[in-house]
Amino acid sequence: MPDFLRGLALAACLLMAWNAGAANETPQTELPGAQARATQGKGLQLRTPEEVSTLRIAVMQGSAQDVWVKNNWPQATLLQYLAVADLFVAVEAGKADASITVADILKQALAERPALATLGEPIFNLDVGAAFRKDSAALRAQFDDFLARLRADGTLADMKRRWMEESRTTMPAIEFLPDAPALAIGNALVGLPQVAVKDNRLVGFEVELAERFAASIGRRPVWTTADFGALIPSLASGKIDTIITGMSITPERRERVDFSESYHAYRNLVFVRASNIAGAAPAPVAPPAEASFWGNLRESFHNNIIRENRYLLLWGGLKTTVLLSVLSCAFGTLLGALICYMRMSRNTLARRSAMLYISLMRGMPVLVLLMLIFYVVFASVNISPILVAVFAFGLNFGAYTSEMFRTGIESIDRGQTEAGIAMGFTRVGTFRHIVLPQALQRILPVYKGEFISMVKMTSIVGYVAVEDLTKASDIIRSRTFDAFFPLVTVAILYFLVSWVLIQALGYIERRTDPMQRRAAEART
């Protein structure tokens, strides 16, 4: 164990050093024009937003900025990310030359990141509204009436002043009846002042707007936090009732959903590294850092884990990951045993059906399978995303375990089965007492590896709005804009989960090995 801890500490040191270097280096790839000057460390001399139209531009996938760049700057190299926090990290680290996001978000984010700065005036403005399904005209009308009342009594203007002008982060107290029917609201963590997580609860201008709306119609809000690009599919499939998260009203989106009246107009600005703006003052030479490596590590630990009780996010994500892994393993193992029985059956239909199932599951990416089940198979069913994930991972795991079982059983000489029957055992008794124990010894080493692969595979469940370990790190990064510490922490936690599960399976393997069991009994 001491060697194990020393290894983790060394890995953390190396990753910290790499991260620090990546934040200050620029790639050395030869590229034409201005992009080459940026990547060779000579710096860009940008004056207007149009000058980035041929460079590397980071955008959030599925956002209005994504569509706008594709339509207006087709020569740009588009880098699509799933979270707003990743845009700031990419530009600051030199992975992208520029990015575009909402001015209100930039105002608060750049206050904590002096290495970045806005470039020129807003390049486009878009109205935002709440999105509803085409068959939810009554709910949309209720929102429009609610919005008109907020404008008339000055509440909407007060909300904008608090969140956008004064940069407040405190939610007002809004009362809900505990037995009120739920209103499923979809959102994405686009950052303050719109939507963010603080003290393990959602805060922001649009969070307050959504909660006030729910209270006004006698319902209680139930939040579904997903990647921005997954919100409209979730709404169209009936997983949520409305989207209130700064969604711009565009003609393409109107084809899929209905929008309320606009409640705000967001200005969109280009931001770049401050040193790449023409005429920018050279960055002051920082005095030698007094804080040691361990001091910086303690500060990062406090900001990412302790501050705002963010460790609770990781704890909740850890419990979800372990639960998903164990349930998926149990379901997949039972399903694999059934598929193995069908695969080895003399019935042609059962055998061919099992072969088809195995081929389909092994040939389909797990992410595609997960999203098909969530958005298609259970589209109209109100079911927990965790159960959907267990079902999807279990289906995939069952295909692999069935082949493990079949291979292990067929590796046992048929003569042993015949000998067992000759000794008076039934076929079931022969399988249980003679074939199965030997098959398990041969299966378990491979089974352990496949199980650990499945545990790591659960990191994709964020696509269906499940807050596992990976999603917890995304939420933390959306607040701290620190790519290093949350990801390394999650990597270590995944390693620990895998290590504990390997030890548990290793214990089972030892208990099923007669030689090791007799040796253990002899020692005692």
C-alpha positions in Angstrom: 0.0 0.0 0.0 2.8 2.6 0.7 4.1 1.9 -2.9 0.6 2.3 -4.2 0.2 5.7 -2.5 3.7 6.8 -3.7 2.8 5.9 -7.2 -0.4 8.0 -7.1 1.5 10.9 -5.7 4.1 10.7 -8.5 1.4 10.5 -11.1 -0.3 13.5 -9.7 3.0 15.5 -9.7 3.7 14.6 -13.3 0.1 15.5 -14.4 0.3 18.8 -12.5 3.6 19.6 -14.3 2.1 18.6 -17.6 -1.0 20.8 -17.1 1.1 23.8 -16.1 3.2 23.4 -19.2 0.2 22.9 -21.5 -1.4 26.1 -20.2 1.6 28.1 -21.3 2.8 26.3 -24.4 1.4 26.7 -27.9 1.6 23.9 -30.4 4.4 23.9 -33.0 2.3 22.5 -35.9 3.0 24.3 -39.2 -0.2 26.0 -40.3 -0.8 28.6 -42.9 -1.2 32.3 -42.3 -2.1 33.9 -39.0 -2.9 30.5 -37.4 0.8 29.5 -37.9 1.9 32.6 -36.1 -0.2 31.8 -33.1 0.9 28.2 -32.9 4.5 29.1 -33.2 4.3 31.3 -30.2 4.7 34.6 -32.0 1.2 35.6 -31.0 -1.7 36.9 -33.1 -2.4 40.6 -33.5 -6.2 40.6 -33.6 -8.2 43.8 -33.9 -11.7 42.7 -35.0 -13.8 39.5 -34.5 -13.7 38.8 -38.3 -10.0 38.1 -38.1 -10.6 34.9 -36.3 -12.9 33.6 -39.0 -10.2 31.3 -40.4 -8.7 30.2 -37.1 -9.6 27.5 -34.6 -12.8 28.4 -32.9 -14.2 26.5 -29.9 -18.0 26.3 -29.5 -20.4 24.3 -27.4 -21.9 21.5 -29.5 -25.5 22.1 -30.5 -25.5 25.7 -29.4 -26.5 28.8 -31.4 -22.8 29.8 -31.6 -22.1 26.4 -33.2 -24.7 27.0 -35.9 -23.7 30.6 -36.5 -20.0 29.8 -37.1 -20.9 27.1 -39.5 -23.1 29.4 -41.5 -21.0 32.6 -41.4 -17.4 31.5 -41.0 -17.2 28.3 -43.0 -13.4 28.5 -43.3 -12.9 28.3 -39.5 -11.7 25.1 -37.9 -14.6 24.3 -35.6 -13.8 22.6 -32.3 -16.9 21.4 -30.5 -17.1 20.9 -26.8 -19.8 19.7 -24.5 -19.5 22.3 -21.7 -19.0 26.0 -21.6 -16.1 25.6 -19.0 -14.2 23.7 -21.7 -14.3 26.7 -24.0 -12.3 28.8 -21.5 -9.8 26.1 -20.8 -9.3 25.4 -24.5 -8.6 29.1 -25.4 -6.4 29.7 -22.3 -4.4 26.6 -23.0 -3.9 27.4 -26.6 -5.9 24.5 -27.9 -8.2 27.0 -29.7 -7.5 30.5 -31.0 -10.9 31.9 -30.1 -14.4 31.1 -28.8 -17.8 32.6 -28.8 -20.3 32.7 -25.9 -22.9 34.9 -24.2 -21.7 38.3 -22.9 -23.3 37.8 -19.5 -21.4 34.6 -19.0 -18.2 36.2 -20.1 -18.6 39.1 -17.7 -18.4 36.8 -14.7 -16.0 34.2 -16.2 -13.3 36.6 -17.4 -13.2 38.3 -14.0 -11.5 35.2 -12.7 -9.4 34.6 -15.9 -7.2 37.7 -16.6 -5.4 35.8 -19.4 -8.5 36.0 -21.5 -10.3 39.0 -23.0 -13.2 39.9 -25.3 -12.5 40.9 -28.9 -14.5 43.8 -30.4 -18.3 44.3 -30.2 -21.0 41.6 -30.1 -21.1 39.7 -33.4 -24.8 38.7 -33.2 -27.7 38.8 -30.8 -30.4 36.2 -30.4 -33.6 36.1 -28.4 -34.0 33.3 -25.9 -37.2 31.6 -24.7 -38.5 28.5 -23.0 -39.0 25.6 -25.3 -42.0 23.3 -25.3 -43.2 20.2 -27.2 -45.5 20.8 -30.2 -48.4 19.2 -28.3 -47.9 21.4 -25.1 -49.7 24.5 -26.4 -51.5 24.9 -23.1 -48.3 24.8 -21.0 -46.6 27.3 -23.4 -49.6 29.7 -23.0 -49.3 29.4 -19.3 -45.7 30.4 -19.5 -46.4 33.4 -21.8 -49.1 34.6 -19.3 -46.7 34.2 -16.5 -44.0 36.1 -18.4 -46.4 39.0 -19.1 -47.2 39.3 -15.4 -43.4 39.3 -14.5 -42.8 42.1 -16.9 -45.8 44.1 -15.7 -45.0 44.0 -12.0 -41.2 44.6 -12.5 -40.1 41.2 -11.2 -38.4 40.3 -14.5 -36.4 43.5 -14.5 -35.4 43.0 -10.9 -34.2 39.5 -11.7 -32.0 40.7 -14.6 -30.6 43.5 -12.3 -29.7 41.0 -9.6 -28.2 38.2 -11.7 -26.8 40.1 -14.7 -25.8 43.6 -13.5 -25.0 43.0 -9.9 -23.7 39.4 -10.4 -25.5 38.0 -7.4 -25.5 34.2 -6.8 -28.2 33.8 -4.1 -31.5 32.2 -5.0 -34.7 33.7 -3.4 -36.9 31.5 -1.3 -39.7 30.1 -3.5 -42.4 27.9 -1.9 -43.7 24.7 -3.5 -46.3 22.3 -2.2 -44.6 18.9 -1.5 -47.4 16.9 -3.1 -47.7 19.2 -6.1 -47.4 17.5 -9.5 -43.9 17.6 -11.0 -42.8 19.9 -13.8 -39.8 18.3 -15.5 -37.4 21.1 -16.6 -34.4 20.5 -18.8 -31.3 22.6 -18.4 -27.5 22.7 -19.2 -24.8 24.0 -17.0 -23.9 27.0 -19.1 -22.6 29.0 -16.2 -23.6 32.1 -14.2 -25.7 34.2 -14.5 -27.8 31.6 -16.4 -27.5 28.2 -14.8 -24.8 26.8 -12.5 -24.4 24.7 -9.4 -23.5 26.4 -6.1 -23.6 24.6 -2.7 -24.9 21.5 -4.5 -28.0 23.2 -5.9 -28.9 24.9 -9.1 -28.7 28.7 -9.1 -29.0 31.3 -11.8 -31.4 33.7 -13.6 -33.1 31.0 -15.5 -33.3 28.7 -12.5 -35.2 31.4 -10.7 -37.4 32.0 -13.7 -38.2 28.3 -14.0 -39.0 27.9 -10.3 -41.2 31.0 -10.2 -43.1 29.6 -13.2 -43.6 26.2 -11.6 -44.8 27.8 -8.4 -47.2 30.0 -10.4 -49.0 27.0 -11.9 -49.1 25.0 -8.7 -46.3 22.5 -9.7 -42.9 21.7 -8.3 -39.7 21.8 -10.5 -37.9 18.5 -11.2 -34.6 19.3 -12.9 -32.9 17.2 -15.6 -29.4 18.4 -16.3 -28.0 17.3 -19.6 -25.5 18.3 -22.3 -26.9 21.1 -24.4 -27.3 19.0 -27.6 -29.3 16.4 -25.7 -32.0 18.8 -24.5 -34.2 19.0 -27.6 -34.2 15.2 -28.1 -35.2 14.8 -24.4 -38.0 17.3 -24.9 -39.3 15.8 -28.1 -39.2 12.3 -26.6 -41.3 13.4 -23.6 -38.5 13.0 -21.0 -39.0 16.6 -19.9 -41.8 19.2 -20.1 -39.9 22.3 -21.0 -36.3 23.7 -21.5 -35.4 26.8 -19.7 -31.6 27.3 -20.1 -30.8 30.2 -22.4 -31.9 28.4 -25.6 -31.9 30.8 -28.5 -34.9 30.9 -30.8 -33.8 29.8 -34.2 -35.8 28.6 -37.3 -34.2 25.2 -37.2 -35.3 24.7 -33.6 -38.8 25.9 -34.3 -39.2 22.9 -36.6 -38.8 20.6 -33.7 -40.3 22.5 -30.7 -42.4 25.5 -29.9 -41.0 28.6 -28.1 -42.5 31.0 -25.7 -42.2 34.7 -26.0 -38.6 35.9 -25.6 -37.6 36.8 -22.0 -34.1 38.1 -22.9 -31.8 38.9 -25.7 -28.3 37.5 -25.3 -25.4 39.3 -27.0 -22.6 37.0 -28.2 -19.0 38.0 -28.1 -15.7 36.6 -29.3 -13.0 36.0 -26.7 -9.3 35.2 -27.1 -6.1 35.2 -25.1 -5.4 38.7 -24.0 -1.9 38.6 -25.4 -3.2 37.9 -28.9 -5.1 41.3 -29.1 -3.3 44.0 -31.1 -1.9 46.8 -28.8 -2.4 44.7 -25.7 0.0 45.7 -22.9 2.6 43.0 -22.3 1.7 40.8 -19.4 3.5 42.0 -16.2 6.3 39.8 -15.1 5.0 37.9 -12.0 7.3 37.8 -9.0 8.7 34.4 -8.1 5.9 32.3 -6.6 6.2 31.9 -2.9 3.7 29.1 -2.7 5.2 25.6 -3.0 3.8 22.8 -5.1 2.1 21.4 -2.1 0.6 24.8 -1.3 -0.8 25.0 -4.8 -2.1 21.5 -4.5 -3.8 22.4 -1.2 -5.4 25.4 -2.8 -6.7 23.4 -5.7 -8.0 20.8 -3.4 -9.9 23.4 -1.4 -11.4 25.1 -4.5 -12.4 21.9 -6.2 -13.4 19.6 -3.3 -14.0 21.6 -0.1 -15.4 24.9 -1.3 -19.2 24.9 -1.6 -19.2 21.3 -0.3 -18.2 20.0 -3.7 -17.1 16.7 -2.3 -20.7 15.9 -1.9 -21.1 16.0 -5.7 -18.2 13.4 -6.0 -19.7 11.3 -3.2 -23.1 11.2 -5.0 -21.4 10.4 -8.3 -19.4 7.7 -6.7 -22.5 6.0 -5.2 -24.2 6.2 -8.6 -21.2 4.7 -10.4 -21.0 1.8 -7.9 -24.7 1.2 -8.0 -24.8 1.2 -11.8 -21.8 -1.1 -12.0 -23.1 -3.7 -9.5 -26.7 -3.7 -10.9 -25.5 -3.9 -14.5 -23.1 -6.7 -13.6 -25.9 -8.7 -11.9 -28.4 -8.2 -14.7 -25.8 -8.9 -17.4 -24.5 -12.0 -15.7 -28.1 -13.5 -15.4 -28.9 -12.5 -19.0 -25.6 -13.9 -20.2 -26.4 -17.3 -18.6 -29.8 -17.3 -20.4 -28.2 -16.4 -23.7 -25.5 -19.1 -23.2 -28.3 -21.7 -22.6 -30.0 -20.6 -25.8 -26.7 -20.5 -27.7 -26.0 -24.1 -26.7 -29.6 -25.3 -27.2 -30.5 -28.0 -29.7 -33.5 -25.8 -30.7 -32.5 -24.0 -34.0 -34.6 -21.0 -33.4 -33.2 -20.4 -29.8 -29.7 -20.9 -31.0 -30.0 -18.6 -34.0 -31.7 -15.9 -31.9 -28.9 -16.0 -29.4 -26.3 -15.8 -32.1 -28.1 -12.7 -33.6 -28.3 -11.0 -30.2 -24.6 -11.6 -29.5 -23.6 -10.2 -32.9 -25.8 -7.1 -32.5 -24.7 -6.2 -29.0 -21.0 -6.8 -29.8 -21.2 -4.8 -33.0 -23.0 -1.8 -31.6 -21.2 1.0 -29.6 -22.5 1.2 -26.0 -23.2 4.9 -26.3 -25.4 4.3 -29.3 -27.2 1.5 -27.5 -27.7 3.7 -24.4 -29.2 6.6 -26.4 -31.4 4.3 -28.5 -32.9 2.7 -25.4 -33.3 6.1 -23.7 -34.7 8.1 -26.6 -36.4 5.4 -28.6 -37.3 2.3 -26.7 -38.3 4.1 -23.5 -39.2 7.4 -25.2 -42.8 7.5 -23.9 -42.1 5.7 -20.6 -41.5 7.7 -17.4 -38.5 5.7 -16.1 -35.4 6.6 -14.1 -32.4 7.2 -16.3 -30.4 5.0 -13.9 -32.6 2.0 -14.7 -32.3 2.7 -18.4 -28.5 2.8 -18.0 -28.6 -0.5 -16.1 -30.7 -2.1 -18.8 -28.3 -0.8 -21.6 -25.1 -1.9 -19.9 -26.6 -5.2 -18.8 -27.6 -6.0 -22.4 -24.1 -5.3 -23.6 -22.4 -7.1 -20.7 -24.7 -10.1 -21.2 -23.5 -10.6 -24.8 -19.9 -10.9 -23.7 -20.6 -13.0 -20.6 -22.7 -15.5 -22.6 -19.7 -16.2 -24.8 -17.4 -16.5 -21.8 -19.8 -19.1 -20.2 -20.1 -21.0 -23.4 -16.3 -21.1 -24.0 -15.7 -22.2 -20.3 -18.4 -25.0 -20.5 -17.2 -26.3 -23.8 -13.6 -26.4 -22.5 -14.6 -29.2 -20.0 -14.1 -32.6 -21.5 -17.4 -34.3 -22.4 -16.1 -37.5 -20.8 -16.5 -35.9 -17.4 -20.2 -35.4 -18.0 -20.6 -39.0 -19.2 -18.7 -40.2 -16.1 -21.0 -38.2 -13.8 -24.1 -39.6 -15.4 -22.7 -43.1 -15.2 -22.1 -42.5 -11.4 -25.8 -41.8 -11.0 -25.9 -38.0 -11.2 -28.6 -36.3 -13.3 -27.6 -34.0 -16.1 -28.4 -31.0 -14.0 -26.5 -32.5 -11.0 -23.5 -33.3 -13.2 -23.4 -29.8 -14.6 -23.7 -28.2 -11.1 -21.2 -30.4 -9.2 -18.7 -31.3 -11.9 -18.8 -29.0 -15.0 -19.7 -25.6 -13.5 -17.0 -25.4 -10.7 -14.3 -26.1 -13.3 -15.8 -23.8 -15.9 -15.9 -20.9 -13.3 -12.2 -21.3 -12.6 -11.5 -20.8 -16.3 -14.1 -18.0 -16.8 -13.3 -15.7 -13.8 -10.0 -14.3 -15.0 -11.6 -13.1 -18.2 -14.8 -12.1 -16.5 -12.9 -9.8 -14.1 -11.4 -7.9 -17.0 -14.7 -7.5 -18.8 -16.4 -6.4 -15.6 -13.8 -3.7 -15.0 -14.2 -2.5 -18.6 -17.9 -2.2 -18.0 -17.3 -0.2 -14.8 -15.2 2.3 -16.8 -17.8 2.3 -19.6 -20.4 3.7 -17.2 -18.7 7.1 -17.5 -20.9 7.8 -20.6 -24.2 7.9 -18.6 -24.0 11.7 -18.5 -25.4 11.6 -22.0 -28.8 10.6 -20.5 -28.6 13.0 -17.5 -27.3 10.6 -14.9 -24.9 12.3 -12.4 -22.1 9.8 -12.1 -18.5 10.4 -11.2 -17.7 11.9 -14.6 -20.7 14.1 -14.6 -19.8 15.3 -11.1 -16.4 16.4 -12.4 -18.1 18.2 -15.3 -20.2 20.1 -12.8 -17.2 21.1 -10.7 -15.3 22.2 -13.8 -18.3 24.4 -14.8 -17.7 26.4 -11.6 -14.0 26.3 -11.1 -12.8 26.2 -14.8 -10.1 23.9 -13.6 -9.6 21.0 -15.9 -6.8 19.3 -14.0 -7.8 18.6 -10.4 -11.4 17.4 -11.0 -10.3 15.0 -13.7 -7.4 13.6 -11.8 -9.6 13.2 -8.7 -12.2 11.3 -10.7 -9.5 9.1 -12.4 -8.2 8.1 -8.9 -11.7 7.3 -7.7 -12.4 5.1 -10.8 -9.1 3.3 -10.1 -10.1 2.8 -6.4 -13.5 1.5 -7.4 -12.0 -0.9 -9.9 -9.3 -2.0 -7.5 -11.9 -2.8 -4.8 -14.1 -4.7 -7.2 -11.1 -6.7 -8.5 -10.3 -7.7 -5.0 -13.9 -8.9 -4.4 -13.8 -10.9 -7.6 -10.4 -12.3 -6.7 -11.8 -13.5 -3.4 -14.6 -15.3 -5.2 -12.0 -16.8 -7.6 -10.0 -18.1 -4.7 -13.1 -19.6 -3.0 -14.1 -21.5 -6.1 -10.6 -23.0 -6.6 -10.5 -26.3 -4.7 -6.7 -26.3 -4.4 -6.5 -22.8 -3.0 -9.5 -23.5 -0.7 -7.8 -26.7 0.7 -4.5 -24.9 1.1 -6.3 -22.1 3.1 -8.1 -24.7 5.2 -4.8 -26.5 5.9 -3.1 -23.2 7.1 -6.0 -22.6 9.5 
